[in-house]
Each structure stands twice: as structure tokens, then as C-alpha cells.
Amino acid sequence: MPYQRVGALKISDHHVRSPLLNINNACQTCHHWPEAENSVGFHAPQEAARILGESINFARQGQLALRDGLAKR
């Protein structure tokens, strides 16, 4: 997680978004590779699984709404 210093405090950014938007602060402070890599959900596999499950659920809800809308025609 990227962080910033606020006075003497080190504040972590817990806003879930693509670390590719801020590779320098999100990844390269610990990982000294030129590109980000996300094979295990950027150290938060439970959160990555939760977000994936939620996105699958939303996609399924959209499919059902479309099906129900077409059936009413």
C-alpha cells in the first residue's frame, strides 16, 4: 500500500484501486522491479477475492436483469 508522511506520521493509503495508477509509491518502495506484478492480489488475497466475488455477483445480476427485460417483450 502506498503511504505518505504527514508530519511525523506514516499514513497508509487503504483506498482499493489499481496500484498501476501509482507504481512508484504503491510498489517500488519495497519491490525494486521496473513494473508492478499482481499474482497474489498485492499482498491482500482476501480483499482481491472479495472484490472478484462482488464483481461476479454484479455481472450475474446484470445478466438476470437483461434476461428478465427481454422476456417481458
N, C-alpha and C positions, 0 to 999 in steps of 0.2 A: 504494500500500500504506500502510495506517495505520502510524504509528510512535509510540513513546513515548520519553521521556527516562529513562535510568537513570543517575543521576549526570551525568557529562559526555558519556555516550554516547547517540547517537540509534539506537534499535533498531527495524528494520522488522519488521512482522508478516507472515510469509510463509505463514500458515495460509490455505488456499484455502477461502473461504466467501463468501457473498453480502455485498458491501460495503453493501448496503441495511440490514444489521444495525447499521452504524456509519457512516452517511453523513458525519457531521461530521468524523471523523478519517480516513475512507477516501478521501473525495473533495474535500471543501470546503477542505482546506488548500491545494490547488493550483487547483481549479476552483471559481470563485465563482458557481456556479449553485445554485438552490434545491433541485434534485433530481439524483440520480445518473443517469448515462447509460452504456450498455454496448454501443456499436456495434462496438467493436473489442476486446472482452474485457478491458476495464480495463487497457490497455497491455500485456497479455500474451496476444496472439493465439495463440501456440503452445500455451500452457497451456490456454486455452479450447478449442482444437481437440482437444487430448489428452483433456480431460475429456469433451467431447462424444462423441468416438470411443469412449471407455470406456463411457459410458452407453448408446450404441447397441449395443455388444457385449453388455452385461449384459441389455438388453431382448431382444435376439435369443436369448441363452441361455435366458431365461425363456420365450420363445415355443416354443423347441425342447423344453424340459422339459415344458411343458404339452402340446404335441403328442404327445410320447412317452408321457406319462402317460395321455392319453385313448386312445391306440392300444392300450394294454395291457388296456383294459376289455373 
